Amino acid sequence: MSFCLNCLNEFTEASWSDLFLPPILCPSCYRSLKPRFSAFRLDGKKAYSLYPYSEAFRNLLYRFKGCYDLALAPVFLCKTRIFLRFFFSSYVLVPAPSNEEDDIKRGFNHVHEIFKELGLPMSKAIAKTTRFKQAGSSREERLKVAERLALVDASGLKGRKVLFVDDVITTGSTARACRALIEEAGAKEVSFFFLSMVQKDRENSIHRPFSP
């Protein structure tokens, strides 16, 4: 028997993933996230997402990110960690930058904590130069995001395949600005991975249910 980290109910689950990873999310809560591995193109570059931006996902992300519940960090990739680690085994991860004040307040960087579960090399190569939030910003303000980002550590990126990772993609403005900086650092290839995708009409989008 296990306890779900989301609903806190006791549950029993028997699936192949239980042989490798301890069950931490009950079947009902996992199904509510509607996992769907999506492959699409962002300005011609390979991009992937795992969940639609549903109310269930939004609430779970808020509890983790907004309520500082660090114990929830493993739940987002709990069923896909082994698959994603293999799929992106040759990549260096670059997490989306966060406001330093917010990281200090909550005690952790939420993107870093989620994706460190993959056990892949990670570089905090990009930082915000001024404090700003994308949520609630107008489209015009989002397009100016490149002016508020800087490459702070290019070591380990030159000649490497880099995977930019973030929690949610809406317009893609942050991802595009970070890609330009990563390419400036000499990366061999840049791809994207987002936990959730708000817009579903991406270029060449292909959606597949994910049931490990």
Summary of the structure (lengths in Angstrom):
residues: 212
radius of gyration: 16.9
end to end distance: 19.6
largest distance: 50.5
contacts: 637
relative contact order: 0.20
helix: 34%
strand: 26%
